[in-house]
Amino acid sequence: MDSPQVLNANLLPSLDYITEFKDKTDFEEEINHAWRRAESECVENLLEHSQISEEMNQKIYDIAFNLAHSLRDRKSSSGKAGIVQGLLQEFSLSSQEGIALMCLAEALLRIPDSATRDLLIRDKINQGNWKDHLGQSNLMFVNAAAWGLMLTGKLMETPKQTSLSGILTSLLARTGKGIIRKAVDAAMRMMGEQFVTGETIGEALDNAKTLEDKGFRYSYDMLGEAALTEHDADRYFEDYTQAIHAIGKASEGKDVYTGPGISIKLSALHPRYQRSQTERVHHELYPRILNLALLAKTYDIGLNIDAEEADRLELSLELLERLCFEPQLANWKGIGFVIQAYQKRCFYVVDYIIDLAKRSQKRLMIRLVKGAYWDSEIKKAQIDGMSDYPVFTRKVHTDLSYIACAKKLLAAPDQVYPQFATHNAQTLATIYELADPQKYYLGQYEFQCLHGMGEPLYEQVVGKVSDQKLGIPCRIYAPVGNHETLLAYLVRRLLENGANTSFVNRIADKNIKIEDLIENPVQEILHTAEKEHAVGLKHPAIPLPHDLYQGIRQNSQGLDLADDSKLQDLNQAVQHYLKHQWNSYSLVDQLDLQDLAEINSQEIRNPADHSDLVGYVIEAETAQVDLALDNAYQAFENWKNASQDFRAELLLKAAAIMESRIQELMVLLCRESGKTYSNGIAEVREAVDFLRYYAAQMQSIDENGTLSPLGTILCISPWNFPLAIFTGQISAALVEGNTVIAKPAEQTPLIAAQAIQILW
């Protein structure tokens, strides 16, 4: 169950301990509304704030060209980094083989039994055309991997004939699965090791010394996120606590800027870190954050709160605000926060952060990243039926956002210590010039990169200018953990590296000119605008969520339960229907509501709150059942002969009515069947989708086809999905030309009656 929302009509609990010092700012209103703006509107605004002189652009180009050229020419192919890079480039995520490897990487480490692992390997290996990759890479290991994968695919095939070779292949497949499994497993673990600094914090601190001697700094991340239980959260809290002790002791008196730090994920510290659990988050999660911050303060090391999914942004900002106003953390400059440039709200989040720093008299460590959850943010918005995406759909728009946000951060040196995390040579060069290298001072800003990905680029940046370096410090984001905790992190890294728009991926492809790799995002956007006759349009291959099923049907519209403005509207609806009572009775009699008072009725009460009287039901008698059968029989011929389009159009009209009443139906579902608000919304949307789906199915069938109705169909609703499945049964039967007798589940007759009246 998501939360005790069915017992609490107010979705926006009063948090007195926040409002004591917190007033709603204009910046928060901007944050709240920004992601619902069209992408083009956001890009136009960013372009206004990203203007750079021609002279500076030329300097940026020269630096970026030199960085990229040197990076490409580096002979790093002898180490693990080169091997992994070679694999990622050869088997890119745009290929079937790359997707198969991705599936293996995602699933193999979490499958406990050998039999299931064998089935997965067999499934994914057989999807690829590995023969095409033989000899394509100059790395011996990659070619060996391609050869092995091709053989594995051959060995895992089911023989199509009982020839001697087929029998031998089958025999080898049966006896060799263990070897194949170990080989693929070893490859996946090797890729994991590329991205992890050490299995323990002690091991990671030792491994970091080599690059620390060259001037690099570290921020350690104890792998583990999305705690599912309180036990998980306790374990992660202990991991963070021990890590802070170890990092603090190793910092040797350095401060938050020059010494190592730690990054924490809030989802790892509480199993219900989500908007619907605001009160629990503040009561249970916040004390843990404060304890970690106090411990970090004793060692004077930085503590960064990592960014996660978009629907957690406002909640994380609330927690950050409380932390900034903690008297116990006064005069400490180690509070850090991560913001994501791919979010359309990021530009306004920077304003909020700077304002918060002024109000709390802090200098905050702000890590600006491009973002690591892009694919899941896109998919979630589509699944949830949002009006738009919280993130940019084109990478170049994210690059532009990054520059606009960086300019703001650099312009507030008293409030912000910027930490620019990027592996892109063009972005790096832009930051370097925007910060004015002639005026650089220790503690002005730093770069950051991911362990196993960015070191070759930043070895040209970290160090003395006299040694032909840029003289700017770089902090390495260093994950720490074993293979079992690696999975989620590894998947994000593989997606970032393997994407065909990734600089890290493209730099290794010598078919791409360096000039194309370091193109100015402003110029790239303007060039695209010339072709498309508009600035900043979303990616043409990514429809808006409501247009997901282009040309077939419309996606149902959802409600964002993490958006405070939407919750305010929903609150009003909840209050309106909180005491409302509905009635359910046999509709075949055409009874007047006044007549119902004389008939024996039964109360329907909220199963989650028995004091809540939701309405009344009058059970049908045998005579009403007979009448329903007669009515259905008499109506059958006319309904059967109605055109397919006419029947489909009625379903579409019903879908529109149901969607317009989503708040009322959601409240009724919550009160009558005890659902949470999120479950109630999902059920109404599923019912709407059923109506549109079956209408679209009917519209796609030839009018003169073989489809013929069966007669009268009896549809009985299940108690657990009293609207969605009920509507699905009825709409499928009706649109085909059948007449329908609908019977509600005895536990949930009120919502069923509403569904029938909407169809009427």
C-alpha positions in Angstrom: 0.0 0.0 0.0 1.5 3.4 -1.0 0.4 5.3 2.1 -2.4 5.9 4.5 -3.8 8.5 2.0 -7.3 7.0 2.1 -7.5 7.9 5.8 -6.2 11.4 5.3 -8.2 13.6 3.0 -5.5 16.3 3.0 -2.7 15.4 0.5 -0.6 18.4 1.7 0.1 17.9 5.4 1.1 21.0 7.4 4.8 20.7 8.3 5.1 23.2 11.1 8.8 22.7 11.5 9.4 23.8 7.9 7.0 26.8 7.8 8.7 28.3 10.9 11.5 29.5 8.7 10.4 28.8 5.2 8.2 31.1 3.0 7.2 30.1 -0.5 9.5 31.9 -2.9 9.0 33.1 -6.4 11.9 30.7 -7.4 9.9 27.7 -6.1 6.9 28.8 -8.2 9.2 28.9 -11.3 10.6 25.5 -10.5 7.0 24.1 -10.1 5.9 25.4 -13.5 9.0 25.1 -15.6 8.8 21.4 -16.5 5.3 21.8 -17.9 6.5 24.5 -20.3 7.1 23.4 -23.9 10.7 22.5 -24.6 10.9 25.2 -27.3 10.0 27.9 -24.7 12.6 26.6 -22.3 15.3 26.5 -25.0 14.5 30.1 -26.2 14.9 31.3 -22.6 18.2 29.4 -22.2 19.5 30.8 -25.5 19.0 34.3 -24.1 21.2 33.5 -21.1 23.9 31.6 -22.9 25.3 34.3 -25.1 29.1 34.2 -25.5 31.3 36.5 -27.5 32.9 35.5 -30.7 36.4 35.9 -29.2 35.5 33.6 -26.2 33.9 31.1 -28.6 37.2 30.9 -30.5 39.1 30.3 -27.3 36.7 27.6 -26.3 37.0 25.9 -29.7 40.8 25.9 -29.5 40.9 24.4 -26.0 38.2 21.8 -26.8 39.9 20.8 -30.0 43.3 20.3 -28.3 41.6 18.3 -25.5 39.6 16.1 -27.8 42.5 15.6 -30.2 44.9 14.5 -27.4 42.3 12.3 -25.8 41.7 10.5 -29.1 45.4 10.0 -29.6 46.0 8.6 -26.2 47.1 5.0 -26.3 44.8 3.9 -23.5 43.7 0.7 -25.2 46.1 -1.4 -23.3 44.2 -1.1 -20.0 40.8 -2.0 -18.8 39.4 1.3 -19.8 40.4 0.7 -23.4 38.9 -2.8 -23.4 35.6 -1.6 -22.0 35.5 1.4 -24.3 36.2 -1.0 -27.2 33.3 -3.3 -26.2 30.9 -0.4 -25.8 31.8 1.1 -29.1 31.7 -2.2 -31.0 28.5 -3.3 -29.4 26.7 0.1 -29.2 23.2 0.4 -27.8 21.9 1.2 -31.3 22.6 -2.5 -32.3 20.8 -5.6 -31.4 24.0 -7.1 -30.0 24.5 -4.1 -27.8 21.0 -4.4 -26.4 21.6 -8.1 -25.7 24.7 -7.2 -23.8 22.9 -4.5 -21.9 20.2 -7.0 -20.9 22.9 -9.3 -19.7 24.7 -6.6 -17.7 21.4 -5.6 -16.1 20.2 -9.0 -15.2 23.1 -11.4 -14.8 24.4 -10.0 -11.5 21.1 -10.3 -9.7 20.1 -13.8 -10.9 20.9 -16.2 -8.0 20.5 -19.6 -9.8 22.5 -21.1 -12.6 19.5 -22.5 -14.5 17.9 -19.1 -14.9 21.2 -17.5 -15.9 21.7 -20.1 -18.6 18.2 -19.4 -20.0 18.9 -15.6 -20.0 22.3 -16.1 -21.8 20.7 -18.4 -24.3 17.9 -15.9 -25.0 20.2 -12.8 -25.4 23.1 -14.5 -27.1 20.8 -15.8 -29.8 19.5 -12.3 -30.6 22.7 -11.0 -31.9 24.5 -11.3 -35.3 27.9 -11.5 -33.7 29.6 -12.6 -36.9 29.4 -9.1 -38.3 31.6 -7.8 -35.5 34.6 -10.1 -36.1 37.7 -8.1 -37.0 35.9 -4.7 -36.6 37.9 -3.6 -33.6 41.7 -3.1 -33.3 41.5 -4.5 -29.7 42.3 -8.1 -29.6 40.1 -8.6 -26.5 37.0 -7.2 -28.3 37.6 -9.4 -31.3 38.0 -12.4 -29.0 34.8 -11.4 -27.3 33.0 -11.2 -30.6 34.3 -14.6 -31.7 33.3 -16.1 -28.3 29.9 -14.6 -28.5 29.4 -15.9 -32.0 30.5 -19.4 -30.9 28.2 -19.2 -27.9 25.3 -18.2 -30.0 26.0 -21.1 -32.3 26.3 -23.5 -29.4 23.1 -22.3 -27.8 21.0 -22.8 -31.0 18.5 -25.6 -31.0 19.6 -28.0 -33.8 17.3 -27.9 -36.8 18.3 -31.3 -38.0 19.5 -34.6 -36.6 22.9 -34.5 -38.3 26.1 -35.5 -36.6 27.2 -31.9 -36.3 23.8 -31.0 -34.9 24.0 -33.7 -32.3 27.6 -32.6 -31.3 26.4 -29.0 -31.1 23.5 -30.1 -28.8 25.8 -32.2 -26.7 28.3 -29.3 -26.3 25.4 -26.9 -25.5 24.3 -29.2 -22.6 27.8 -29.7 -21.2 29.2 -26.3 -21.9 26.6 -24.0 -20.4 28.6 -23.7 -17.1 31.7 -22.5 -19.0 29.7 -20.1 -21.1 27.9 -18.7 -18.1 31.2 -18.2 -16.3 32.7 -16.5 -19.4 29.9 -14.0 -19.8 29.7 -13.5 -16.1 33.4 -12.7 -16.0 33.0 -10.2 -18.8 30.2 -8.4 -17.0 32.1 -8.3 -13.7 35.2 -7.0 -15.5 33.1 -4.1 -16.9 31.8 -3.5 -13.3 35.3 -3.4 -12.0 36.1 -0.6 -14.5 33.6 1.7 -12.8 34.2 0.8 -9.1 37.1 2.2 -7.1 37.1 -0.6 -4.5 34.9 -3.1 -2.8 35.5 -1.5 0.6 36.1 2.1 1.6 39.6 1.2 2.8 40.4 -0.4 -0.5 39.1 2.6 -2.4 41.1 5.0 -0.3 44.3 3.0 -1.1 43.5 2.9 -4.8 42.9 6.6 -4.9 46.4 7.5 -3.8 47.9 7.2 -7.2 45.7 9.9 -8.8 45.6 12.0 -5.6 49.4 12.3 -5.9 48.7 13.8 -9.4 46.4 16.4 -7.9 43.0 14.7 -8.2 40.4 14.8 -5.4 37.7 12.3 -4.6 34.1 12.1 -3.6 33.2 8.6 -2.5 29.8 7.0 -3.1 28.9 3.9 -1.1 26.9 1.9 -3.8 23.4 1.2 -2.8 20.1 2.9 -3.6 16.4 2.5 -3.4 16.2 0.8 0.0 13.2 -1.4 0.0 13.1 -2.1 3.7 14.0 -0.5 7.0 16.8 -3.1 7.3 18.3 -2.0 4.0 18.2 1.7 5.1 19.9 0.8 8.4 22.6 -1.0 6.5 23.2 1.8 4.1 23.3 4.4 7.0 25.9 2.3 8.7 27.9 2.1 5.5 27.8 5.9 5.1 28.7 6.4 8.8 31.8 4.1 8.6 32.8 5.7 5.3 32.7 9.2 6.7 34.9 8.1 9.6 37.4 6.5 7.2 37.4 9.4 4.7 37.7 11.9 7.5 40.7 10.2 9.0 42.3 10.0 5.6 41.7 13.7 4.8 44.7 14.6 7.1 43.4 18.0 8.1 42.4 19.2 4.6 39.2 21.3 4.2 36.0 20.6 2.3 37.5 22.0 -0.9 40.9 20.3 -0.9 40.1 17.1 0.8 38.0 14.0 -0.1 34.2 14.0 0.5 31.3 11.7 0.4 28.1 11.5 -1.7 24.9 10.1 -0.3 21.7 8.9 -1.9 18.5 9.7 0.1 16.7 6.8 -1.5 19.2 4.5 0.2 18.5 6.0 3.6 14.7 5.5 3.7 12.5 2.9 2.0 9.7 5.4 1.3 11.5 8.5 0.0 8.7 9.9 -2.1 6.3 12.8 -2.1 3.3 10.8 -0.7 5.4 10.1 2.4 6.4 13.7 3.1 5.7 13.6 6.8 7.6 10.3 7.3 10.5 11.5 5.2 10.8 14.6 7.4 10.4 12.7 10.7 12.4 9.6 9.9 14.8 10.4 7.0 15.9 13.9 7.9 17.4 13.0 11.3 19.6 10.5 9.5 20.8 13.1 7.0 21.5 15.5 9.9 23.5 12.9 11.7 25.7 12.2 8.7 26.1 15.9 8.1 27.2 16.5 11.7 29.7 13.7 11.5 31.1 15.1 8.2 31.3 18.5 9.9 33.5 17.0 12.6 36.1 15.9 10.0 35.4 19.0 7.8 34.8 17.0 4.7 32.1 17.8 2.1 28.8 15.9 2.0 26.9 16.0 -1.3 23.2 14.9 -1.6 23.0 13.1 -4.9 20.2 13.9 -7.4 17.8 11.2 -8.3 14.5 11.0 -10.2 12.6 14.2 -11.1 9.6 13.5 -8.9 11.9 13.7 -5.8 13.3 17.1 -6.6 11.0 19.3 -4.5 11.2 16.9 -1.6 15.0 16.9 -1.7 15.0 20.7 -1.8 12.8 20.8 1.4 15.3 18.6 3.1 18.2 20.7 1.9 16.5 23.8 3.2 16.1 22.3 6.7 19.7 21.3 6.7 20.9 24.8 5.7 19.0 26.4 8.7 20.3 23.9 11.2 22.1 25.8 14.0 24.4 22.9 14.6 25.8 23.2 11.1 26.5 26.9 11.3 29.8 28.1 9.8 30.3 24.8 7.9 30.8 25.0 4.2 30.5 21.3 3.5 26.7 21.0 2.6 26.5 19.9 -1.0 23.7 19.3 -3.4 23.5 17.9 -7.0 21.4 19.4 -9.7 20.7 18.0 -13.2 20.9 20.1 -16.3 18.7 17.7 -18.3 15.7 18.8 -16.2 13.8 21.7 -17.7 13.6 23.1 -14.1 17.3 23.2 -13.5 17.7 26.8 -14.6 15.3 27.9 -11.9 16.7 25.5 -9.3 19.9 27.4 -9.5 18.1 30.6 -8.6 16.5 28.8 -5.7 19.8 27.4 -4.5 21.5 30.8 -4.6 18.6 32.4 -2.8 18.7 29.7 -0.1 22.4 30.2 0.4 21.8 33.9 0.9 18.9 33.4 3.4 20.8 30.8 5.4 24.2 32.5 5.1 25.9 29.5 3.6 28.2 28.7 0.8 26.9 25.6 -0.8 28.8 23.0 -2.8 26.7 22.5 -5.9 27.6 19.7 -8.3 26.1 20.4 -11.8 25.6 17.2 -13.8 23.9 16.5 -17.1 21.8 13.7 -15.6 21.8 9.9 -15.5 18.1 8.9 -15.4 17.1 10.2 -18.8 15.6 7.0 -20.3 13.6 6.2 -17.2 12.3 9.8 -16.9 11.0 9.7 -20.5 9.4 6.3 -20.0 7.9 7.2 -16.6 6.3 10.4 -18.0 4.8 8.3 -20.9 3.5 5.6 -18.5 2.0 8.1 -16.1 0.3 10.1 -18.9 2.0 13.4 -18.0 1.4 16.5 -20.1 5.1 16.9 -21.0 8.5 15.6 -20.0 10.5 16.9 -17.0 13.7 16.5 -19.1 14.9 17.8 -22.4 14.4 15.3 -25.3 17.5 16.4 -27.2 20.9 16.1 -25.8 22.1 19.4 -27.3 19.3 21.2 -25.3 20.8 19.6 -22.1 24.3 20.9 -23.1 22.8 24.4 -23.6 21.0 24.2 -20.2 24.3 23.1 -18.6 26.1 26.3 -19.9 23.3 28.6 -18.8 23.2 27.1 -15.3 27.0 27.2 -15.1 27.0 31.0 -15.9 24.6 31.5 -13.0 26.6 29.4 -10.6 29.9 31.1 -11.5 28.2 34.5 -11.0 27.5 33.8 -7.3 30.9 32.9 -5.8 29.8 33.9 -2.3 26.9 31.6 -2.3 28.1 28.6 -4.3 31.2 26.5 -4.8 30.5 25.1 -8.2 31.5 21.5 -9.1 31.2 20.9 -12.8 30.8 17.3 -13.6 31.3 16.6 -17.3 33.2 14.3 -19.7 32.6 16.5 -22.7 35.6 18.5 -23.9 33.5 21.3 -25.4 31.6 21.7 -22.1 34.8 21.6 -20.1 36.4 24.3 -22.3 33.4 26.5 -22.0 33.4 26.3 -18.2 37.1 27.1 -18.2 36.7 30.2 -20.3 33.5 31.4 -18.5 35.3 31.3 -15.2 38.1 33.5 -16.7 41.4 31.5 -16.2 43.3 34.7 -15.6 41.3 35.3 -12.4 41.2 31.8 -11.1 41.8 31.3 -7.4 41.9 28.2 -5.3 38.3 27.5 -4.1 36.7 29.2 -7.0 35.4 26.0 -8.6 36.4 22.5 -9.6 35.6 19.9 -12.3 34.3 16.4 -11.5 34.4 13.2 -13.4 33.3 9.6 -12.9 35.8 7.0 -11.9 36.7 4.8 -14.9 35.4 7.3 -17.4 36.9 10.7 -17.1 40.5 10.4 -15.9 42.1 10.4 -19.4 40.4 13.7 -20.2 41.2 15.4 -16.9 44.8 14.3 -16.8 45.2 17.2 -19.3 43.4 19.5 -16.9 44.7 18.8 -13.4 48.3 20.0 -12.7 50.5 23.1 -13.1 50.0 25.4 -16.1 53.8 25.3 -16.4 53.4 21.6 -17.2 51.0 22.4 -20.1 47.9 21.6 -17.9 44.9 23.9 -17.3 45.6 24.1 -13.6 42.1 23.4 -12.5 41.3 20.7 -9.8 39.1 17.7 -10.6 37.3 15.6 -8.1 36.6 11.9 -9.1 33.2 10.5 -8.2 34.3 7.1 -6.9 31.8 4.3 -6.3 32.6 1.8 -3.6 30.9 -1.6 -3.3 30.9 -5.2 -4.3 29.3 -6.8 -7.3 26.0 -7.3 -5.6 25.5 -3.6 -5.0 26.9 -2.6 -8.4 23.9 -3.3 -10.7 21.9 -0.1 -10.8 25.0 2.1 -11.0 26.6 -0.1 -13.7 23.4 0.0 -15.9 23.4 3.9 -15.8 27.1 4.0 -16.7 26.7 1.6 -19.6 23.7 3.6 -20.9 25.8 6.8 -20.7 28.8 5.3 -22.4 26.9 3.3 -25.0 24.5 6.0 -26.1 25.3 7.1 -29.7 25.2 10.8 -28.6 27.7 10.3 -25.8 31.0 12.2 -26.1 32.8 9.3 -24.4 31.4 6.9 -26.9 32.0 9.2 -30.0 35.5 10.3 -29.2 36.7 6.7 -29.8 35.0 6.6 -33.2 37.6 7.9 -35.7 35.0 8.2 -38.4 33.6 11.2 -36.5 35.5 14.5 -37.1 36.7 16.2 -34.0 35.1 19.4 -35.3 31.8 17.7 -35.1 32.5 16.4 -31.6 33.1 19.9 -30.2 30.4 21.9 -32.0 29.0 24.8 -30.0 25.5 23.8 -28.7 24.1 27.2 -29.5 25.2 27.0 -33.1 24.0 23.4 -33.3 20.5 24.5 -32.1 20.4 27.4 -34.5 21.4 25.1 -37.4 18.6 22.7 -36.5 16.2 25.6 -36.2 16.9 26.6 -39.8 15.9 23.2 -41.0 12.9 22.9 -38.8 11.8 26.5 -39.0 11.5 26.7 -35.2 13.8 27.0 -32.3 14.2 24.2 -29.7 11.6 21.7 -30.9 11.5 18.4 -29.0 13.0 15.4 -30.6 10.8 14.3 -33.5 11.1 10.6 -32.6 9.8 11.2 -29.1 6.1 12.1 -29.0 4.5 13.8 -26.1 3.1 11.3 -23.6 -0.5 11.8 -24.7 0.5 11.2 -28.3 2.4 8.0 -27.4 0.3 5.8 -29.6 0.6 8.1 -32.7 -2.2 7.6 -35.2 -3.8 4.8 -33.3 -5.3 6.2 -30.1 -4.7 8.8 -27.4 -2.9 7.9 -24.2 -4.9 8.5 -21.1 -4.1 11.6 -19.0 -2.6 11.2 -15.6 -2.1 13.3 -12.5 1.3 14.1 -11.1 1.2 13.4 -7.4 4.6 14.9 -6.9 3.5 18.3 -8.2 2.3 20.6 -5.5 0.1 22.7 -7.8 -1.6 19.6 -9.0 -2.0 18.4 -5.5 -3.7 21.7 -4.5 -6.3 21.1 -7.2 -6.7 17.5 -6.1 -7.2 18.6 -2.5 -10.2 20.7 -3.5 -11.8 17.7 -5.3 -11.1 15.4 -2.3 -12.7 17.9 0.0 -15.7 18.3 -2.3 -16.3 14.5 -2.5 -15.2 13.7 1.0 -18.8 13.4 2.4 -20.5 12.8 -0.9 -22.7 9.7 -1.1 -23.4 7.6 -4.2 -26.2 5.2 -4.9 -26.3 1.9 -6.9 -29.4 0.0 -8.0 -30.7 -1.9 -10.9 -30.9 0.4 -13.8 -33.3 -1.6 -15.9 -36.3 -0.4 -13.9 -35.8 3.3 -14.7 -36.6 4.0 -11.0 -36.7 7.5 -9.7 -34.3 8.3 -6.9 -37.2 9.2 -4.7 -38.7 5.8 -5.1 -35.5 4.3 -3.7 -36.1 5.6 -0.2 -39.0 3.1 0.1 -36.8 0.1 -0.9 -34.5 -1.8 1.5 -31.0 -0.6 0.8 -27.6 -1.6 2.2 -24.8 0.7 3.4 -21.4 0.7 1.6 -18.6 1.7 3.9 -15.0 2.5 3.3 -13.0 -0.7 4.1 -10.1 1.5 5.3 -12.3 3.7 7.5 -15.6 2.1 8.6 -16.9 5.5 9.9 -17.0 6.7 6.3 -20.4 6.0 4.7 -19.8 6.0 1.0 -23.3 5.3 -0.2 -26.1 2.8 -0.6 -26.8 -0.2 -2.8 -30.1 -1.9 -3.6 -29.6 -5.5 -4.8 -31.5 -6.6 -7.9 -34.3 -9.1 -7.7 -35.0 -12.0 -10.0 -37.7 -10.0 -11.9 -35.1 -7.3 -12.7 -32.7 -10.0 -14.0 -35.4 -11.3 -16.3 -36.2 -7.8 -17.5 -32.5 -7.2 -18.2 -32.4 -10.3 -20.4 -35.5 -9.3 -22.3 -34.1 -5.8 -22.9 -30.8 -7.1 -24.1 -32.5 -9.6 -26.4 -34.8 -6.9 -27.9 -31.9 -4.5 -28.4 -29.5 -6.9 -30.0 -30.6 -6.6 -33.7 -30.5 -2.9 -33.8 -27.1 -2.7 -31.9 -25.6 -5.5 -34.1 -26.5 -3.6 -37.3 -25.1 -0.3 -36.1 -22.0 0.7 -38.0 -18.6 -0.2 -36.5 -17.5 3.4 -36.5 -20.7 4.4 -34.7 -20.1 1.9 -31.9 -16.4 2.9 -31.7 -17.3 6.6 -31.5 -19.6 6.0 -28.5 -16.7 4.3 -26.7 -14.5 7.3 -27.4 -17.1 9.6 -26.1 -17.4 7.5 -22.9 -13.6 7.7 -22.6 -13.7 11.5 -22.7 -16.4 11.7 -20.1 -14.5 9.3 -17.8 -11.3 11.1 -18.2 -13.0 14.5 -17.4 -14.3 13.0 -14.1 -11.0 11.3 -13.1 -10.8 13.2 -9.7 -14.4 12.2 -8.7 -13.9 8.6 -9.8 -10.5 8.4 -8.1 -12.0 9.6 -4.8 -14.9 7.1 -5.1 -12.4 4.2 -5.8 -10.4 5.2 -2.7 -13.4 5.4 -0.5 -15.3 2.4 -1.7 -12.5 -0.1 -2.4 -9.8 1.3 -0.1 -7.4 2.1 -2.9 -4.6 4.7 -2.5 -4.9 7.9 -4.6 -2.1 6.7 -7.0 -3.9 3.3 -7.5 -7.2 5.1 -8.0 -5.8 7.3 -10.7 -4.1 4.3 -12.4 -7.4 2.5 -12.4 -9.4 5.3 -14.0 -6.7 5.7 -16.6 -6.7 2.0 -17.4 -10.5 2.1 -17.9 -10.1 5.0 -20.3 -7.3 3.2 -22.1 -9.6 0.1 -22.5 -12.3 2.2 -24.1 -9.9 3.9 -26.5 -8.1 0.6 -27.3 -11.2 -1.4 -28.2 -12.5 1.6 -30.2 -9.2 1.7 -32.2 -9.3 -2.0 -32.7 -12.8 -1.8 -34.2 -11.9 1.1 -36.4 -9.0 -0.9 -37.8 -11.2 -3.8 -38.8 -12.7 -4.0 -42.3 -16.4 -3.3 -42.2 -17.0 -6.3 -44.4 -14.8 -8.6 -42.3 -15.7 -11.9 -40.7 -16.2 -10.4 -37.2 -19.7 -11.3 -35.9 -21.3 -10.6 -32.5 -22.2 -13.5 -30.3 -25.4 -12.1 -28.7 -25.8 -11.1 -25.1 -22.7 -11.0 -22.9 -22.7 -11.1 -19.1 -19.9 -9.0 -17.5 -19.1 -9.3 -13.8 -16.7 -6.9 -12.3 -13.9 -8.1 -10.0 -13.8 -6.4 -6.6 -10.1 -5.5 -6.9 -10.4 -3.7 -10.3 -14.1 -2.6 -10.2 -13.8 0.1 -12.8 -10.9 -0.8 -15.1 -11.5 -4.5 -15.8 -15.3 -4.0 -15.7 -15.0 -1.3 -18.3 -12.6 -3.4 -20.4 -15.0 -6.4 -20.5 -18.0 -4.3 -21.3 -16.4 -2.1 -24.0 -14.9 -5.1 -25.8 -18.3 -6.8 -25.9 -20.2 -3.7 -26.9 -18.0 -2.5 -29.7 -18.2 -5.9 -31.4 -22.0 -5.5 -31.6 -23.0 -7.6 -28.5 -25.5 -6.4 -26.0 -24.3 -6.5 -22.4 -25.7 -7.2 -19.0 -23.4 -5.8 -16.4 -23.2 -7.1 -12.8 -21.0 -5.3 -10.2 -19.0 -7.1 -7.6 -21.0 -7.0 -4.3 -18.2 -5.2 -2.5 -17.9 -2.3 -5.1 -21.3 -1.6 -6.7 -21.0 2.2 -6.5 -18.1 2.7 -8.9 -19.6 0.1 -11.2 -22.8 2.0 -11.4 -20.9 5.2 -12.3 -19.2 3.3 -15.2 -22.5 2.1 -16.6 -24.1 5.6 -16.4 -21.0 7.0 -18.2 -21.5 4.4 -21.0 -25.2 5.3 -21.1 
